[in-house]
């Protein structure tokens, strides 16, 4: 629990709460998932960059998504995969659908879902002060599909059921280095950098990026903290099946209330649970051999383990509370002036996650007021304009 309590990524190898789903295969899902209303995506490349339908309005009314959304049952999805494999033209398909009770789910599969150990899961969620509501997403991908780097506002227990996935995680510290799309863009929370061929002229700070890499095996569970960036890539020679367990985090900001369920849909139990990570260096390319591997105990990892997980992770303290605004009250009335004469005024330290939340709240406020990214940039430029250079 130590890594989860600190809000740090960790792989949990011997969890059993999801064991009834570990028998799921492509054939099993074909037989047991017949509802017509499931969501799948088609891409002309291996990349599935998430987009928000709700933002395709106003200045983005004519914007065209890079992937095609389809509604179909699982049997038709498998036929689509077979046709793509036969065409061998670089296209891919990715099934990403909620697994709530639906008419097309067989009694056997529904029993699998109902048999998840929600009692144990709720106990963990309560101890971590997460929200009790869970959102499950079933992810079935062809070989070599990629969910580009992004962050979610929900806590995520990412369960690998079938096949293997490569996951690279980056601390919220790297917000600037990953160049997220602006708030209000359909690709909000997604990086603008193409990891396959990064343009360092356009995105020079991407050279600074450092992260952790893990090869996620069947039966393992990866804890992805909210606001942590993650890039997910399926193995080259097998289809994959995964399930997300998303929960509201205790440090979720009010500005993200409307987007808590707009997490990407293009993707603890014993002391023997282990963590595996390797250092990712963008300046050396995706195929670089990484220098070290860490295996720690999720139930009681020592300080030496937690120090190795990320040289910058000490700023990601899950127990810190979110900082409020700068507005104060004077003589019972609200004021936008800050009283700097009090002796106890101290600089407030922010964790990386809190800092990212504050950045988003500022950007959201400006975008809501202007509905123009150009005006947001102009306001920020005018707000700064050298005023703080010599303080």
N, C-alpha and C positions, 0 to 999 in steps of 0.2 A: 504493500500500500504506500510505501514511502514516496516512490516516484509519482504516483497519482496524486498524493496529497500536495506535493510540491509543484504539480502541473508540468511534469516533464515526461516526454515520450518514453514508453517502455513496452517491450514485447512480453506477453504473458503466454507461456508455452503450454501449460498443462491445465488450462481452464476446462471446466466441464459443463458450464451453464448452457452451452450451445450444442452439446454432444448429439442431440437428436437430429441435427442438421448435417452432421459430418458424413452421412451416407448419401447425401445429395450428389447426383451426377447430372450430366446433360440428359441422358436417357430418362432418369428419374423425374426430372423437371418436365420433360416432354410429355410424360404420362400423367402427371399430376397437376399441371398448371395450364388450364384450358381457357381461362377468361380472355376475352377479346380486348380488354381495355388496358393492357400493360404497355408500358412505354419502352421503345427501343430507338436507338440512334444509328444513322448511317453516315459514314465519313469517307471522303475520297482519299484521305490520308490515315495514318495510324493515330492521329491526335483527335481527342474529343474535348474541345474547350467548352466548358459550361456557359450557357447564356440564360438570362432571365427574361422570359416572355413579357413580363409586366413592364419592362423598361423599353419595349419596342413601340414607343410612342413619342410624340413631340419631336424633338430633334433627331430621334432614332426611328421615326415612323417608317422610313424607307430602308432601314438597315437590314441586311441579309445575314442570317446566321451561317456559320461555316459548316454546320452539320445539319442533317435532316431528321426531324422527329417523326416517328411512326407509332401507330397504335395497333397492336396485334397480339395473338396468343403465342405461347412459347413454341408450339409446333411450327408455326409459320416463321418464327425467328430462326429456328434451326435450319429451315429450308433456305432462308436468306443467307445464313452463314455458308451453307454448302455452295450456293450460287456464287458468292464472293470468292470462296476458295478456288472454285473452278475457273473463274475469270482471271485470278492471279494478277490483278492490276494495281495492287497497293491499297485498295479499299478495305474498310473494316466495318464491323457492326458491333454494337454494345447494348445489351439489355439492361435497363435500369428502372426498376419498378418497385413501388411500395408493396409490401407483403401483408397488408391487412386482410381481414376476412373478406373474401370475394367469392362470387358464385362459382367461378371456374377452378377454385382450389379444391382438390380432392380431400376426402375425409382423412386419408392417411397423412397427407402433407399438413393439413390443418392440425392434426394431432401432434406432428413434429413441432410446429410453431407453438402450440399451447403448452408443450412439455418443456420449453425453455425454462430454466430455473430462475423465474422472475423474482422469487422470494429472496434468493441470494443476491441477485442483481440489485433489487431495491435496497437491501441492506448496505451494499457498497455505495449506491447513489446517495443514500441518506447520510452516511458517514462523510462523504465528500461534499455535501451541501449542494448537490446538483438538483435540477428539477426532476420530478418523478415521471413525467410523461416521456415516453420513448418513441422514436420514429425509426422504423426498420426499412432499409432499402436493400433489395436483392440486386446484385450486380453480376452479370454473366458476360464475359468478354471473349472475343476471339484472341488468338495468339498475338502478341506484340501490339496491344492497344495501349495508349497513353492518356492519362488524365494529367494535363499540364499543371504546373505549380499554382496553388491557390490556398486560401485559408478559409475556414468556416467559423461561424459564430457559435456553433454547438460543440460540446464535448463528444468525442467519437471513440467508441470501442469497435474497431474494425476487425471483423472475424474472417479469416481465410478458410474456405471450405474445400476447395478443389483447385489444383494447380498452384503455381507460385507467383508471387509478385515482388517486384523491386520497389521499395519506397524510400524516397529521400526527403528528409525533414529539415526545415530551417526555422530557427527561432524568430519570433516577431521582431527581433532587432533588425532583421534584414528587409524591413518594409521598403526602404529607399532603394536598396540594391536589387530588388525584384520588380520594381516599376509596375505596381498594380494599375489596372485600368481605373479611370476616375469614377468616383461615386456617381451613379445615375447612368453609367454606361451598361449595356446588357452584359458585358464581361466583368462587371464590378467584382472585386476580390480575386481576380485572376491576373497572373503575371502577363506582361506584354512581351516577355523574352521567350524566344523559341529555343528551348534547351538543345535541340538537335543541331541548330546552326545559329548560335547567338551573335547578334550584331553589336560588337563592342563600341562601334562608333556612335550608335544611337543609345546604347545602354552601357556606358563605361563602368558604372559602379557594380555591374554584375560580376566583374573580375574579383570583387571583394568577397563573394559569397563563399560561405563554409557551412557544411551541414552534416547530417548523419544519414547513413544508408543502412537498410536492412533488407535481407531476402526473406520474405514472409512465407512460411511453410504451411501446408494444410494442418488445421487444428490449432494454429496459433492465433492469438488476439493481440492486435497492436493498439495501444492507447495513443490517440492523436489529440493532444490538448487543443481546446478552442484557440483560435488566432495563430496557431502554428502553421506555417506553410508546409504543404506536402505535394510531392510529385509522385505519381503511381504508374508503374509500367508492368504489364503482364509478361510472363515468360514467352519465349520465342516459339516453343514447340507444343503448346497445349492450350486448350481453352481454360478459363478460370471461373470460379464461382466464389463470391464474397458476400457478406452481409454487414451493413452498417447498423450500429446501435447508437443513435444520436440522443443526447440529453442537453438540456439548457444548463449552461455553466453558471457558477455563482458570481463570476466577474463579467457577465454579459451586460452590455450597456443598454440603456433604454432606447437609443437610436436604432438599435438592431432588432427591436421587438417585432417589427413588421417583416423582418427578413430571417427570423430564426429557422424557418423551414425552407429557406431558399439556399440550403446547403447544396453542394455539388451533387448532381445526380448523374454525372458522366464519370463518377465515382464517389489471476489475482488471488487466483484462488489458493495455490500452495506455495510453500517457500522454495520450491524448485522452479517456479516461473522464472524465466530468464529474459535478458535483454541482449540484443545484438545490434551493434551499429558500427559503421565505418565512416571515416571522414570523407566528405565530398568537397572537391576543390574545382570550381567552375573554370579556373584558368588552365586546368589540365585536361578538361574534356570528360565526357560521360564514361569513357571506357578505361579511365585511370584505375590502377590498382590502389586500393586504400590501405593505409598503414596499420591500423589497429582494430581489434575486435573486442568488444566488451560484453561480458555475460555477467549480469547481476541478479540478485534476488529481489523480486518485487515486494515480497512481504517484509523484508528488513535489510535492505541494502545499506552498506556502510558508507561513511562520508567519502572514502576514496573512490567508490563507484560513482557516486553522484557528481563528484568533481570532474570525472572523465567524460561525462555524457555530452558536455558541450562547454567550451571555454567561456561562452557568453551566457550560459543558462542561469547563472546566479542572479541575474536580473529578473528572471521569470518566476517570481515568488507568488504561488497561488493564494497564500493566506493574506496578502496585502489587500486592503480595501481600496475601492475605486475612489479617486479624488473627485470632489465636487467642483462646481464652477467657481468663478472668482467673485460672484456677486455676494455682497454682505448686507447686513441690516444695521441701520444707524437710527437711534431714537425711534425704534419700532417701524422704520420705513426701509424699504429695499433701496439699496444704493449700488451704483456701478463703480464706486470709488473703493480702493483698497487701502485700509488703514495701515500704513507702514511704520507707525510710531510705537506700536506695541512691542514691548521688549521680547515677547515670546515668539515673534514672527521668525519662522525658520523655513528654509527651502524644503519643499516636499519632494521626496524621492519617489520616482515612478518605476514600476517594473516594466519590462519590455511590452507585456500585454496591455498594461494600463496606458502606456505611451501610445500604442497603436490605436486603442479605443479613443483616446483624446484627439488624435489626428483625424480619425474618421468622423467623430462628432463635429469637429470644426468644419470639415469638408462637406458633410451632409447639410449642416446649417446654411452654409453659403450656397450650395447648389439648390436647395429648396427655395431659397430667396430669389435666385436669379435664373435657374434652369439653363445655365450657360457655363460651360467649362472655361471659355475664354474670359468671362467676367469673374469667375472664381479665381483664376490665375491673376487677373488684373488687381482684384481686391487684395489678395495675399501679397503681391509685389508692392502695392501702395502701402499696405500695413507695415511692412518691414522697411523697405527703402532706406537702409542704412541707419535706422533709428537706434538699433541695439548694438552697433558695431563698437562703440566706445564707452559702453556702460561697464 
